[in-house]
Amino acid sequence: MASKTIESYRNGAEISKGDADCKKKSVELLKDLGLPKGLFPLENIEEFGYNQNAGSIWFIQKKKTEHTFKKIKQVVSYATEVTAFVEKGKLKKITGVKTKELLIWLSVVEVYMEEASKEKVTFKTGTGLSDSFDASAFELFE
């Protein structure tokens, strides 16, 4: 059962079902936005939606996923529902994504790449803290 946020953006959205199709569509979208294609290393995705008019995306996966981006030794947790608003070079108002800093989990609310520096991706938390990493740490290696 999807949240009210997701339900409110279903009308007019392009919705993909099944892990392989959802991964393919989300990677294509990230590429179109100019963001690293490996930002969402999710497993068992049941649904990916993109409402272009609203700029809203969502993922629904079977269970929460934790992923370690090895290049930067950063652990990120993805809830069963992940939502965001998208625009060129940016994901904002993100829900369902947390990063571990020292011993506490912080919600990631924004991810962006500066136009001037396409080699760095910046992550902003709900506390206002931000950190930048090499974009190559978030690329897909197939």
Sequence and secondary structure as in RCSB ss.txt:
>XXXX:A:sequence
MASKTIESYRNGAEISKGDADCKKKSVELLKDLGLPKGLFPLENIEEFGYNQNAGSIWFIQKKKTEHTFKKIKQV
VSYATEVTAFVEKGKLKKITGVKTKELLIWLSVVEVYMEEASKEKVTFKTGTGLSDSFDASAFELFE
>XXXX:A:secstr
   HHHHHH TT EEEESHHHHHHHHHHHHHHHTS TTS   SSEEEEEEETTTTEEEEEESS EEEEETTTTEE
EEEEEEEEEEEETTEEEEEEEEEEEETTEEEEEEEEE  SS TTEEEEEETTS EEEEEGGGGS   
